[in-house]
Amino acid sequence: VVARHLFEVPANTTLTILGGKFVAGRKKAQELWRAHKNNEELAGYSTAHQEIYGNAVYVNGGTFNMYGGGLIGNKTSERGGAIFNSSGNFTLNGGVIANNNATLYAGAIYSKNGNCTINGGTVENNISGGSGGAFYQSSSPIALHGGVIQNNTAGTDKYGGGMYLDDTTLTMDGGTIANNTSSSSGGGLYLGGTSALLMSGGCIIGNKTSKNYGGGVYATGADVSVEIT
């Protein structure tokens, strides 16, 4: 039986991708899954994992650190074309997450009740059939200290080309959110529920929406807040 994800990271385990190159398709899924269960550091490059109900990396309460390499061309019929973070911790320090696709939400990274920290790297050219061209972050904080989120696209009549935030605080003191597209509202960022944007640095530029409001940032609801210092 082949594991449904390339990597699954359960509680009390850590997956670290440093860089290098490996091509890990369905035949290698079990082998790689056993490796990371032992908290090994993997130097690799995951490309074109197309398990229809899976993601390249499923963070199931564990910790995933990415320093290099890439998650490229992954597809899912669900949420998070490259990464699904459920109650875990994901940190992107370098590498590339690109050309991933999700039918529902989050072309690249879907995170619910899981923390995300972006210190570097590039998240680009991801597509979601729903909201969140690159990120869909729900009920847990996300911090953007560096890196680039660019050229991502949310689905038809959907929201948040770069990021869709639901009951989430985004702390942004660095990094760039650029040239992302939403056909509805929030080309760069969409804030809903009780979300907050705390921005003291970085850049939100060149994002667009083709129909409604907020080419850069769209914040909706009485409990949403935006603070730029």
Disulfide bonds with the S-S distance in Angstrom:
none
